[in-house]
Structures are given as C-alpha cells and as structure tokens.
Amino acid sequence: METRVRSGPAMRASRRRVAAAGLLGAVAGLAHAGIPQNAGARPAAREARAGRPAPCRRTRPRLRCPNLVMSAPSQLHLDRSTIPGRVLLRATSSIDNRGDGPLELAARRVRRHRWSVYQAIYDRRGRRHLFGRRVRLVFKFVPGERYGFGSVGAARYWKMRHAAAFQLWSLDRGRHAVRLVRTGPKVDYCLRDLMRTAPSARSPGLAVYPACSRDPALRRDRLGTSVGWSDVYPYSYPQQWIDVTGLRGTFAFVQIADPERLLLETSHADNTSETYLQLPSGRVLGRRTRVSRP
C-alpha cells in the first residue's frame, strides 16, 4: 500500500507546534548549561559571509574582547633522562590574557565525545554575548611524573584542544626563520587563572576560572583566563618539551597561543613569542615577544 505524506492546514499547524517545541527544548538545554537564551550568535566564518565585521571590531555593542599573548619560552633545560637516548629541550610556557575582557568558554556536552562550545564576551555594560566556536574539549591523560621532582600522581583533565603549539625553527645569521625543524607534543591546555601577572583595574584580584575538571561524567564546563592573569605550565610538566636530539646550530624555540585561530580576540598578530638558543649547548641568545610568526 502506498503511503502519502499528509499536507494541508492541519498538518502545517502540527509541524509548527513540533518545531516550536523543539526550539523551546533546545533553548532550555542551553539555559540549563549556563548558556543564556541569546546564544544564537553565528560563528566568525558565517559572520564574514554575511558581510558583518568581526565581533571584536564592531562599534555596537562595543565588546571587551580578550587578547592572548604567549610569553617567551623561559627556564630552558636540556633533559636527557625522560626518554633514554633522546635530548628534550624543556621550557616553561605562559598563555597570558592582555585584553580588555576575559577569555571565557562555556561548554555543554551533547554526546559522549562531543561538546557544544561558545565563547562568552562581555560588553561595556557587563552583558554577556555568546559566539559559537569550533573548539574541542578533550579528556586528556596526564602522567604523574614531573621532571626533577618525581611523581605527583597521574590524572585525566578536561582541556581545550589545540590551545597552543611548540615549534623549533632553524635561523640564519640574521636570526630570521629558515625552516620548521621540530614540533612539540603539547597542544592541549586548561585555560585557567593560575597567576596574576599583569595587575590592573580590570584584572580581578582573585582567580575566577579554576583548574581543569577531572570529572569524566561532566556535562557542563567553563574554562577561561581573566584579564591580567596567565595559565602557566612549568618546564617540569609532561610534554613541555621539543625533541632536539642531534641538532646543531642556532634555533628559535617558538610558542604560539591559539595557533589555529579558534578563539575571538582583539588581535592574532601578537600570539607568538620565541627564545633564541644555540644547540647542542642550550645557551640562550635572546628573546622576541608578541609577534605574528617566527
């Protein structure tokens, strides 16, 4: 028997009721996740196609956007013990927020391995505006070993995927980048308030965004870094290195915040910093900060 899809006024009314119920359910879900009902802002790519200026460049409403800056790699150490037969160049990293407003991500779990992530940006009146971002959260395993300090216990944490990148570039005599030689394994970060590195009137005196959650059943999450605060990872932490085994010459140890430009910022032109060094000695030759690329 042939089945026909019903049409007509009654069917159209029924469809409208179903659609309205679905929309209300979606809005309720976002509100329950800590994401307000005005979360319908479009991602940046769709904004560009619509001919609208980037959110951080609009005049109305004027938003207090974050601005991520990566400090130059510091506290460099040559590690010959973590991986036998390999030389690892370790360094401390620091993702700093030097913008007018906090970097804040509001996430709601929609499937076992999938999250819906919005970036929250506040305007001058303190109102919260949400923008959908293609950001992934990962439940990352972190070994307990700390280089030079022993074990503190392994754990898993919810982190932002591809929040930073470590690179090693060869340099010519004028210290200009020639070639990308090696990359580091560390790419996932919590984004938290760990150290208040640039106090100001807009910088909260106490931490607002805590350390990463370790709850595997987490349904909602909030990550961020306040104005004037930094997410710092010491050189002793796992994956805070680049393998430099067998290398000789002058190089730049480059650290980049938000290398894939997943986040909305005042500017992406100052996300990179680098430290110059000689290998295999490890002697530091200088630093360059807040640049667009090596």
PAZAPA-4460 file (N, C-alpha, C; in steps of 0.05 Angstrom, whole numbers, plus 32768, in hexadecimal, padded with zeros to 4 digits):
% residues 294
    n_x    n_y    n_z   ca_x   ca_y   ca_z    c_x    c_y    c_z   seq   type   mol
   8011   7FE8   8000   8000   8000   8000   8012   8019   8000     1      M     A
   800B   802B   7FEF   801A   8044   7FED   8012   8056   8003     2      E     A
   8027   8061   8011   8022   8074   8027   8028   8090   801D     3      T     A
   8015   80A3   8021   8019   80BE   8019   801E   80D0   8031     4      R     A
   802F   80E3   802E   8034   80F7   8043   801E   810B   8044     5      V     A
   8012   810E   805B   7FFB   8120   805D   8003   813D   805A     6      R     A
   7FF2   814D   804F   7FF7   8169   804C   7FDE   8178   8053     7      S     A
   7FDF   8193   8050   7FC8   81A3   8056   7FCB   81B2   806F     8      G     A
   7FB8   81C3   8077   7FBA   81D5   808E   7FBE   81C6   80A8     9      P     A
   7FB1   81B0   80AC   7FB4   81A2   80C6   7FD0   8197   80C9    10      A     A
   7FDB   818C   80B3   7FF6   8181   80B4   800A   8197   80B8    11      M     A
   8007   81AE   80AB   801A   81C4   80AE   8019   81CE   80CA    12      R     A
   8001   81D0   80D6   7FFF   81D9   80F2   800E   81C6   8105    13      A     A
   800A   81AB   80FF   8017   8197   810F   8036   819A   810E    14      S     A
   8040   819F   80F6   805D   81A3   80F2   8067   81BB   8101    15      R     A
   8057   81D0   8101   805F   81E9   810F   8061   81E3   812D    16      R     A
   804D   81D3   8138   804E   81CD   8154   8066   81BC   815B    17      R     A
   806D   81A9   814A   8084   8198   814F   809E   81A8   814E    18      V     A
   80A0   81BA   813A   80B8   81CA   8137   80BB   81DC   814F    19      A     A
   80A5   81E8   8158   80A6   81FA   816F   80AE   81EB   8188    20      A     A
   80A4   81D3   818B   80AC   81C3   81A3   80C9   81BC   81A2    21      A     A
   80D3   81B5   818A   80F0   81AF   8188   8101   81C7   818E    22      G     A
   80F9   81DE   8184   8108   81F7   818A   8109   81FD   81A7    23      L     A
   80F1   81FB   81B4   80F0   8200   81D1   8101   81ED   81E0    24      L     A
   8101   81D4   81D8   8112   81C0   81E5   812F   81C6   81E2    25      G     A
   8137   81CF   81CA   8154   81D6   81C6   815C   81ED   81D7    26      A     A
   814A   8202   81D8   8150   8219   81E8   8152   8212   8205    27      V     A
   8140   8201   820F   8141   81F8   822A   815A   81EA   8230    28      A     A
   8163   81D9   821D   817C   81CB   8221   8194   81DE   8224    29      G     A
   8195   81F2   8213   81AB   8206   8215   81AA   8215   822F    30      L     A
   8192   821D   8237   8190   822C   8250   8199   821A   8268    31      A     A
   8191   8200   8267   819A   81EE   827C   81B8   81EB   827C    32      H     A
   81C4   81EE   8265   81E1   81EB   8264   81F0   8204   826C    33      A     A
   81E1   8219   8275   81EF   8232   827C   81F3   8244   8264    34      G     A
   81E7   823C   824D   81E8   824C   8235   81CE   825B   8232    35      I     A
   81CD   8275   8233   81B4   8284   8232   81A6   8281   8218    36      P     A
   818C   828A   8217   817C   8286   8200   8184   8296   81E7    37      Q     A
   8196   82A9   81EA   819E   82B9   81D3   81B7   82AC   81C7    38      N     A
   81B9   8292   81C8   81D1   8284   81BF   81D1   827F   81A1    39      A     A
   81C0   828C   8192   81BD   8286   8175   81D1   8295   8164    40      G     A
   81E6   82A1   8170   81FA   82AF   8160   8208   829B   814D    41      A     A
   820E   82A4   8135   821A   8293   8121   8238   8292   8123    42      R     A
   8245   827B   811C   8262   8279   811C   826E   828E   8109    43      P     A
   8287   8294   810D   8295   82AA   80FE   8293   82A6   80E0    44      A     A
   8296   828D   80D7   8296   8288   80BA   827B   8290   80AE    45      A     A
   8265   828A   80BB   824B   8291   80B1   8247   82AF   80B3    46      R     A
   8253   82BC   80C8   8251   82D9   80CA   825F   82E6   80B2    47      E     A
   8276   82DB   80AA   8284   82E6   8093   8274   82E3   807A    48      A     A
   8268   82CC   8076   8258   82C8   805E   8240   82DB   805D    49      R     A
   8236   82E2   8075   821F   82F4   8076   8228   8311   8073    50      A     A
   8242   8316   8070   824C   8331   806C   824C   8342   8085    51      G     A
   824C   8335   809C   824C   8343   80B6   8268   8344   80C1    52      R     A
   8270   835A   80CE   828B   835B   80D9   828F   8346   80F0    53      P     A
   82A8   833E   80F5   82AE   832C   810A   82A4   8338   8125    54      A     A
   829A   8326   8137   828E   8331   8150   82A0   8344   815F    55      P     A
   82BA   833F   815F   82CC   8350   816F   82D1   836B   8161    56      C     A
   82C7   836E   8149   82CC   8387   813A   82B2   8398   8137    57      R     A
   829C   838E   8141   8283   839C   813F   8283   83B4   8152    58      R     A
   8275   83C8   8149   8271   83E0   815A   8259   83DD   816D    59      T     A
   8246   83CD   8164   822E   83C8   8175   8226   83AB   8174    60      R     A
   8223   839E   818A   822C   83A7   81A4   824B   83A5   81A5    61      P     A
   8257   83B7   81B4   8274   83B6   81B6   827B   83A1   81CB    62      R     A
   828A   838D   81C1   8290   8376   81D2   82AC   8379   81DF    63      L     A
   82AE   836F   81F7   82C8   836D   8204   82D4   8352   81FF    64      R     A
   82E3   8351   81E9   82EE   8337   81E0   8308   8330   81ED    65      C     A
   830E   8316   81EF   8328   830E   81FA   833E   8312   81E5    66      P     A
   8356   8310   81ED   836D   8311   81DB   8382   82FE   81E6    67      N     A
   8385   82E7   81DA   8399   82D3   81E3   83B5   82DA   81D9    68      L     A
   83C7   82D9   81EC   83E4   82DD   81E6   83F3   82C6   81F2    69      V     A
   8405   82BA   81E4   8416   82A5   81EF   8431   82B1   81F8    70      M     A
   8437   82AD   8211   8451   82B6   821A   8467   82A7   820C    71      S     A
   847F   82B3   820B   8496   82A4   81FE   849D   828C   820F    72      A     A
   84A4   8275   8202   84AC   825E   8211   84C2   8264   8225    73      P     A
   84BF   825B   823D   84D1   8262   8253   84DA   8249   8262    74      S     A
   84EE   824C   8273   84F8   8236   8283   84FF   821E   8272    75      Q     A
   850F   8222   825E   8516   820C   824C   8528   81F8   825A    76      L     A
   8522   81DE   8255   8532   81C8   8260   8536   81B3   824B    77      H     A
   854E   81A7   824A   8553   8190   8239   854F   8177   8249    78      L     A
   853B   8168   8242   8533   8150   8251   853D   8137   8242    79      D     A
   854F   8128   824F   855A   810F   8243   8550   80F6   8251    80      R     A
   853D   80F9   8263   8535   80E2   8274   8518   80D8   826E    81      S     A
   8506   80EA   8265   84EA   80E2   8262   84E7   80CC   824D    82      T     A
   84F4   80CF   8236   84F4   80BB   8221   8511   80B3   821B    83      I     A
   851A   809B   8225   8535   8093   8221   853F   8095   8204    84      P     A
   8556   80A1   8200   8561   80A4   81E6   8558   80BD   81D7    85      G     A
   8545   80CC   81E2   853B   80E4   81D5   8541   80FD   81E6    86      R     A
   8544   8114   81D9   8548   812D   81E7   852F   813E   81E3    87      V     A
   8523   8145   81F9   850A   8155   81F8   8510   8171   8202    88      L     A
   8508   8185   81F2   850B   81A1   81FA   84F1   81A9   8208    89      L     A
   84F3   81AD   8222   84DB   81B4   8232   84DA   81D2   8236    90      R     A
   84C1   81DC   8239   84BE   81F9   823E   84A3   81FE   824C    91      A     A
   84A2   8212   825C   8489   821B   8268   8479   822B   8254    92      T     A
   845F   8227   8253   844D   8236   8241   8439   8246   8252    93      S     A
   8430   825C   8246   841C   826C   8254   840A   8279   8240    94      S     A
   83F0   8272   8240   83DC   827E   822F   83D0   8295   823F    95      I     A
   83D4   82AE   8236   83CC   82C5   8246   83B4   82D3   8238    96      D     A
   83A2   82DD   8248   838C   82ED   823D   8392   830B   8242    97      N     A
   8398   8319   822D   839E   8336   822F   8389   8347   8221    98      R     A
   8370   833C   8220   835B   834B   8212   834B   835C   8225    99      G     A
   8333   8364   821B   8321   8375   822B   830D   8365   823A   100      D     A
   830A   834C   8234   82F6   833B   8241   8301   831F   8244   101      G     A
   82F3   830E   8253   82FD   82F2   8257   82F9   82E1   823F   102      P     A
   830A   82CD   823D   8306   82B7   822A   82F5   82A2   8239   103      L     A
   82DD   829D   822F   82CB   828B   823D   82BD   8279   8228   104      E     A
   82BE   825E   822E   82B1   824B   821D   829B   823D   822E   105      L     A
   8283   823C   8223   826C   822E   8230   8266   8216   821F   106      A     A
   8267   81FE   822B   8265   81E5   821C   824E   81D4   8228   107      A     A
   8240   81C7   8216   822B   81B4   821E   822F   819A   820F   108      R     A
   822E   8184   821D   8233   816A   8211   8219   8161   8202   109      R     A
   821C   815A   81E9   8205   8152   81D9   8206   8134   81D2   110      V     A
   821E   8129   81D2   8222   810C   81CE   823A   8104   81DF   111      R     A
   823F   80EA   81DE   8255   80E0   81EF   826F   80EE   81EA   112      R     A
   8276   80F2   81D0   8290   80FE   81C9   828C   8118   81BB   113      H     A
   8275   8125   81BE   8270   813E   81B0   8265   8153   81C3   114      R     A
   826F   816C   81BF   8266   8182   81CF   825D   8199   81BD   115      W     A
   8249   81A8   81C6   8241   81C1   81B9   824F   81D7   81C9   116      S     A
   8260   81E6   81BB   8271   81FA   81C8   826B   8216   81BE   117      V     A
   8267   8229   81D0   8263   8245   81CA   8278   8255   81D8   118      Y     A
   8281   826B   81CB   8292   827E   81D8   8281   8295   81E2   119      Q     A
   8284   829B   81FC   8275   82B1   8208   8286   82CA   8209   120      A     A
   827B   82E0   81FE   8288   82FA   81FE   8275   830E   820A   121      I     A
   827F   831F   821C   826F   8332   822A   8272   834E   821E   122      Y     A
   825B   835C   821D   825D   8378   8213   8262   838B   822B   123      D     A
   8263   83A4   8225   826A   83B8   8239   8255   83BB   824F   124      R     A
   823D   83B1   824A   8229   83B1   825F   8228   8397   826F   125      R     A
   823B   8385   8269   823C   836C   8277   822A   8356   826C   126      G     A
   821D   835B   8255   820B   8347   824A   821C   8333   823B   127      R     A
   8213   831A   823C   8221   8303   8231   8217   82FC   8215   128      R     A
   8229   82FB   8202   8222   82F3   81E6   8231   82D9   81E0   129      H     A
   8222   82C7   81D3   822E   82AD   81CD   8232   82A9   81AF   130      L     A
   8249   829C   81A8   8250   8297   818C   8259   827A   818A   131      F     A
   824B   826B   8178   8252   824F   8174   826F   824D   8169   132      G     A
   827E   823A   8175   829A   8236   816C   829E   8219   8166   133      R     A
   82B0   8213   8153   82B7   81F7   814D   82CE   81EE   815F   134      R     A
   82C8   81EF   8178   82DC   81E7   818D   82D5   81CB   8197   135      V     A
   82E9   81BA   819A   82E4   819F   81A5   82EF   819D   81C1   136      R     A
   82E1   8190   81D2   82EB   8189   81EC   82F3   816C   81EC   137      L     A
   830A   8166   81F9   8314   814A   81FA   8319   8143   8217   138      V     A
   8314   812A   821D   8319   8120   8238   8335   8114   8238   139      F     A
   8349   8124   823E   8365   811D   8239   8371   810F   8251   140      K     A
   837F   80FA   824B   838F   80EC   8260   83A9   80FA   8264   141      F     A
   83B0   8100   827D   83C9   810E   8283   83D9   80FC   8297   142      V     A
   83F0   80F3   828E   8400   80E2   82A0   8408   80F1   82B9   143      P     A
   840E   80E2   82CE   8414   80EE   82E8   8431   80F8   82EB   144      G     A
   8443   80EE   82DA   845F   80F5   82DC   8464   8113   82D6   145      E     A
   8474   8120   82E7   847D   813B   82E3   849B   813B   82E2   146      R     A
   84A6   8145   82CC   84C3   8144   82C8   84D2   8152   82DF   147      Y     A
   84E3   8143   82EC   84F2   814E   8302   84E4   814E   831D   148      G     A
   84CA   8146   831D   84BB   8147   8336   84AE   812D   833E   149      F     A
   84AF   8119   832E   84A2   8100   8334   8485   80FF   832B   150      G     A
   8475   80ED   8337   8459   80E9   832F   8446   80F7   8342   151      S     A
   8431   8103   8336   841C   8110   8346   8401   8101   8342   152      V     A
   8401   80EC   8332   83E9   80DD   832D   83DD   80E5   8312   153      G     A
   83D7   80D1   8302   83CB   80D5   82E7   83AD   80DC   82EA   154      A     A
   83A2   80E9   82D6   8386   80F0   82D6   837D   80F8   82BA   155      A     A
   8363   80FA   82B6   8358   8104   829D   834A   811E   82A2   156      R     A
   834B   8130   828E   8340   814B   8291   8332   8153   8277   157      Y     A
   831D   8163   827A   8310   816F   8262   8320   8187   825A   158      W     A
   8329   8187   8240   8339   819D   8236   832F   81A5   821A   159      K     A
   8338   81BD   8212   8332   81C7   81F7   8346   81BB   81E4   160      M     A
   833D   81AF   81CE   834E   81A4   81BA   835B   81BA   81A9   161      R     A
   8375   81B8   81A4   8384   81CB   8193   8383   81E7   819D   162      H     A
   8386   81EA   81B7   8387   8205   81C3   83A2   8212   81BF   163      A     A
   83B7   8202   81B9   83D2   820E   81B6   83E3   81FB   81A5   164      A     A
   83FA   8204   819D   840C   81F4   818D   8429   81FA   8194   165      A     A
   843A   81E6   8193   8457   81E9   8197   8465   81E2   817D   166      F     A
   8477   81F4   8175   8486   81EF   815C   84A3   81F6   815F   167      Q     A
   84B4   81E9   814F   84D0   81F0   814E   84D8   81F6   8132   168      L     A
   84E2   820F   812D   84E9   8219   8113   8507   821D   8111   169      W     A
   8513   8215   80FA   852F   821B   80F5   8531   8239   80ED   170      S     A
   8547   8246   80F3   854B   8262   80EE   8564   8267   80DC   171      L     A
   8563   827D   80CD   857B   8285   80BE   858B   8298   80D0   172      D     A
   85A0   82A4   80C5   85B2   82B5   80D6   85A4   82CE   80E0   173      R     A
   858F   82D6   80D2   8580   82EE   80DA   8569   82E7   80ED   174      G     A
   8568   82CE   80F6   8553   82C4   8107   8537   82C5   80FB   175      R     A
   8537   82C0   80E1   851E   82BE   80D2   8517   82A0   80D0   176      H     A
   84FE   8299   80D3   84F6   827D   80D1   84FA   8272   80B5   177      A     A
   8505   825B   80B4   850B   824E   809A   84F8   8236   8096   178      V     A
   84F7   8225   80AA   84E8   820C   80A6   84DD   8201   80C1   179      R     A
   84C5   81F7   80C0   84BA   81E9   80D7   84C7   81CE   80DA   180      L     A
   84D5   81CA   80F0   84E5   81B2   80F4   84D7   819C   8104   181      V     A
   84CC   81A4   811B   84BE   8192   812D   84A6   819F   8139   182      R     A
   8493   818E   8143   847C   8198   8152   847A   8189   816C   183      T     A
   846C   8194   8180   8469   8187   8199   844D   817A   819C   184      G     A
   844A   8167   81AE   8431   8159   81B1   841C   8168   81C0   185      P     A
   8423   817E   81CF   8410   818B   81E0   83FE   819E   81CF   186      K     A
   83E4   8198   81CE   83D1   81A9   81BF   83B8   81AF   81CF   187      V     A
   83B3   81A0   81E4   8399   81A2   81F3   839E   81B0   820E   188      D     A
   838C   81C3   8214   838F   81D3   822C   8374   81D7   8239   189      Y     A
   8375   81DC   8254   835C   81E1   8263   8350   81FD   825C   190      C     A
   8361   8211   825B   8359   822D   825C   834D   8233   8278   191      L     A
   835C   823E   8289   8355   8243   82A5   8363   825C   82AF   192      R     A
   835B   8264   82C7   8368   827A   82D5   837C   826D   82E9   193      D     A
   8395   826D   82E1   83A9   8261   82F3   83BA   8277   8301   194      L     A
   83C3   828B   82F1   83D4   82A0   82FC   83CA   82BB   82F2   195      M     A
   83C8   82CF   8304   83C1   82EA   82FD   83DA   82F9   82F5   196      R     A
   83E0   82F9   82DC   83FA   8302   82D2   83FA   831F   82C9   197      T     A
   83E3   832B   82C5   83E1   8347   82BC   83CA   8355   82CA   198      A     A
   83CC   835B   82E4   83B6   8368   82F3   83AE   8382   82E6   199      P     A
   8394   8387   82E6   8389   83A0   82DC   836D   83A4   82E8   200      S     A
   8360   83BA   82E1   8345   83BF   82EB   8331   83AB   82E0   201      A     A
   8336   83A0   82C9   8324   838C   82BD   832C   836F   82C4   202      R     A
   8341   836C   82D2   834B   8351   82D9   8340   834A   82F5   203      S     A
   8330   8334   82F7   8325   832D   8311   833C   8325   8325   204      P     A
   8338   832C   833E   834C   8326   8352   834E   8309   8359   205      G     A
   8339   82FA   8355   8338   82DD   835B   8332   82CE   8341   206      L     A
   833A   82B5   8340   8336   82A4   8329   8318   82A0   8325   207      A     A
   8310   82A2   830B   82F4   829E   8303   82F0   8282   82F7   208      V     A
   8303   827A   82E7   8301   8261   82D8   8314   824C   82E5   209      Y     A
   8309   8236   82EF   8319   8223   82FE   8329   8210   82EC   210      P     A
   8337   81FD   82FA   8346   81E8   82EB   8332   81D6   82DC   211      A     A
   833D   81C5   82CA   832C   81B4   82BA   831D   81A0   82CB   212      C     A
   8305   8199   82C1   82F5   8185   82CE   8300   8169   82C8   213      S     A
   82FE   8158   82DC   8306   813C   82D9   82EE   8129   82D8   214      R     A
   82D6   8133   82D5   82BE   8124   82D6   82B8   8118   82BA   215      D     A
   82BA   80FD   82B7   82B5   80F1   829C   8298   80F4   8294   216      P     A
   8285   80F7   82A7   8269   80FA   82A0   8260   8117   829E   217      A     A
   8272   8129   829C   826C   8145   829B   8259   814B   8284   218      L     A
   8244   815B   828A   8231   8163   8275   8234   817F   826C   219      R     A
   823D   8191   827E   8241   81AD   8277   825C   81B5   8282   220      R     A
   8269   81C7   8273   8284   81D0   827B   8287   81ED   8274   221      D     A
   8299   81FA   8283   82A0   8216   827E   82BE   8218   8281   222      R     A
   82CC   8221   826C   82E8   8225   826C   82EE   8242   8266   223      L     A
   8304   824D   8270   830A   8268   8269   8323   8273   8277   224      G     A
   832A   828B   826F   8340   829A   827B   8339   82B7   827D   225      T     A
   8339   82C2   8295   8331   82DD   829A   8345   82F1   828F   226      S     A
   833D   830A   828C   834F   831F   8285   8366   8321   8299   227      V     A
   837F   8322   828F   8395   8325   82A1   839F   830B   82AE   228      G     A
   8391   82F5   82A8   8399   82DB   82B3   83A6   82CA   829D   229      W     A
   83B3   82B4   82A6   83C2   82A3   8294   83BD   8285   829B   230      S     A
   83BD   8274   8287   83BD   8257   828A   83D9   824E   8286   231      D     A
   83E7   8248   829C   8404   8242   829B   8409   8224   829F   232      V     A
   841B   8219   828E   8423   81FD   8291   8441   81FC   8293   233      Y     A
   844B   81F2   82AA   8468   81F1   82AF   8476   81DE   829B   234      P     A
   8490   81E1   8298   84A0   81D0   8287   849F   81B3   828F   235      Y     A
   849A   81AE   82A9   849B   8193   82B4   8482   8182   82AC   236      S     A
   846D   818F   82A2   8454   8181   829C   8457   816F   8284   237      Y     A
   8446   815A   8282   8446   8148   826B   8442   8158   8251   238      P     A
   8451   8150   823C   844F   815A   8221   8457   8177   821E   239      Q     A
   8464   8183   8232   846E   819E   8230   8489   819F   8222   240      Q     A
   848B   8192   820B   84A5   818F   81FE   84A3   818C   81E0   241      W     A
   84BA   818F   81D3   84BE   8188   81B7   84D7   8176   81B6   242      I     A
   84D5   8161   81A7   84EC   814E   81A4   8501   815B   8192   243      D     A
   8519   8160   819D   852E   816E   818D   8546   815B   8189   244      V     A
   8542   8142   818B   8557   812E   8188   8565   8132   816D   245      T     A
   8580   8135   816E   8591   8136   8156   8592   8151   8148   246      G     A
   8585   8165   8153   8584   817F   8145   859C   8190   814D   247      L     A
   85A6   819F   813A   85BC   81B2   813E   85B7   81CC   812F   248      R     A
   85BD   81E2   813C   85B8   81FC   812F   85A9   820F   8140   249      G     A
   859E   8224   8133   858E   8238   8141   8571   8235   813A   250      T     A
   8560   8235   814F   8544   822F   814B   8532   8242   815B   251      F     A
   8519   8242   8154   8505   8251   8164   84F1   823D   816F   252      A     A
   84EE   823D   818A   84DA   822E   8197   84C1   8240   8197   253      F     A
   84AD   8238   8188   8495   8249   8183   847D   823C   8192   254      V     A
   846F   824E   81A0   8455   8245   81AD   843F   8258   81A3   255      Q     A
   8429   824C   819B   8413   825A   818F   83F9   8255   819E   256      I     A
   83EA   826A   81A5   83D0   8268   81B1   83BB   8267   819B   257      A     A
   83A8   8255   819E   8392   8252   818B   839C   8251   816E   258      D     A
   83AD   823D   8167   83B9   823D   814C   83A6   8239   8136   259      P     A
   838E   822D   813B   837B   8229   8125   8366   823F   8125   260      E     A
   8369   8254   8135   8357   826B   8136   833A   8262   813A   261      R     A
   8336   8252   814E   831C   8248   8155   830C   825C   8166   262      L     A
   831A   826E   8173   830E   8280   8186   830C   829C   817B   263      L     A
   82F8   82AB   8185   82F5   82C7   817E   8307   82D8   8190   264      L     A
   8317   82E9   8184   832A   82FA   8193   832B   8316   8186   265      E     A
   8336   8328   8196   833C   8343   818B   834E   8341   8173   266      T     A
   8363   8330   8175   8376   832D   8160   8383   8312   8162   267      S     A
   8389   8306   814B   8398   82ED   814A   83B5   82F2   8142   268      H     A
   83BC   830B   813E   83D7   8312   8134   83EC   8312   814A   269      A     A
   83E4   830D   8163   83F8   830E   8178   83F7   82F4   8189   270      D     A
   83EF   82DE   817C   83EB   82C5   818B   8405   82B5   818D   271      N     A
   841A   82BD   8180   8432   82AD   817E   844A   82BA   818C   272      T     A
   8459   82AA   819B   8472   82B3   81A7   8487   829E   81A4   273      S     A
   84A1   82A6   81A5   84B6   8293   819F   84CF   8299   81AF   274      E     A
   84DE   8284   81B5   84F8   8287   81C2   850D   827B   81B0   275      T     A
   8523   828A   81AC   8539   8281   819B   854D   8272   81AB   276      Y     A
   8558   825C   81A0   856C   824D   81AF   857E   823E   819C   277      L     A
   8595   8236   81A7   85A9   8227   8199   85A7   8209   81A1   278      Q     A
   85A8   81F8   818F   85A8   81DB   8194   85C1   81CE   8189   279      L     A
   85CD   81BB   8197   85C2   81AC   81AD   85C7   81B7   81C9   280      P     A
   85D3   81CE   81CC   85DA   81D9   81E6   85C2   81E2   81F6   281      S     A
   85AD   81EC   81E8   8595   81F6   81F6   8599   8213   81FF   282      G     A
   85AE   8221   81F6   85B2   823C   81FE   859E   824F   81F2   283      R     A
   8590   825F   8203   857C   8271   81FB   8589   828B   81EF   284      V     A
   857F   8293   81D8   858B   82AA   81CA   8579   82C3   81CA   285      L     A
   8560   82C0   81D1   854E   82D7   81D1   8531   82CE   81CE   286      G     A
   851F   82E2   81CE   8502   82DD   81CC   84F4   82F1   81BA   287      R     A
   84DD   82E9   81B0   84CB   82FC   81A2   84AF   82F4   81A9   288      R     A
   849F   8309   81B0   8484   8303   81BA   846F   8312   81A9   289      T     A
   8456   8307   81AB   843E   8313   819F   8441   8319   8182   290      R     A
   8447   8304   8173   844A   8307   8156   8436   82F5   8148   291      V     A
   8433   82F7   812E   841E   82E8   8120   8428   82CD   8117   292      S     A
   8442   82CA   8112   844E   82B1   8109   846C   82B1   810D   293      R     A
   8479   829A   810C   8497   8299   8110   84A5   82AA   80FB   294      P     A
***
